Amino acid sequence: MTTKTSKSGTSGMIQIKLVRSAICTPLKYKRVVKGLGFTRLNQVIERPNTSAIRGMVKKVPHLVEIVG
């Protein structure tokens, strides 16, 4: 018997955590952090694992970390 995988599963999602503040960073980095959806420090958000999101995370690796 085959099992179904739901679309809401975590296989296509990535969890990102904001570990440093974007206060003293250039405006470009602030816009990337806001574009990812962060509103506060130590917040963990879940985004689809796409090349656009991976590129945004790659722009600010010193501010965010990939949790899972």
N, C-alpha and C positions, 0 to 999 in steps of 0.2 A: 504494500500500500504506500502510495506517495504522500508526502506531507506538503501542505501549502505554506508558503512564506508570505506573510502579510507585508503590504507596502509600508506600514508604519514601523517596521522592524528597524533595528539600529545598524543594519549592514550597510546602508547607504548614507548614514549620518556620521557626523564628526562632532565631538564635544570640545569646545574651546573655552579656556579660562583666562580672564584678564588679570595678570599678576602685578603689573606696574601701571601707575597712573600716566595719563597722556597729557598732564598739565604743562610741563616744560618741553613738549615736543613740537616740532614744526606742524603747521596747519595741515599739511598733507597726511601726516600720521594720525592726527585727530580725526580727520574725515574717514580714514580707513577704519579706525576703531568704532566710530559711530555707524559706519556702513555695515559693519559686522553685526551691530545690534547691541553693543554693550552700553549700559547705563551706569554701572557702579563697579567698584573694585572687587575682586574675588568672585565675580559673577561667572557662572558656568552656563553657556548657551549651547544649543544643539543646532547645527546647520547641515544642509545636504553636502555630501562629499563630492563637490564638483571642482573643476579646475579653477573657476573664478574665486571660490572661497579659499582654496589652497593658495592661490596667488595673493589674496589679501592677507592671509596669515603670514606668507613669506615676506611681505613688505614690512611687517612689524614683529619680528620674532623676539625682540627684546622686551615687548610689552605683553605678549600672550604666550600661552603654552597649550599644547594639544593634550587633553586629558584622556580621551578614549575614542 
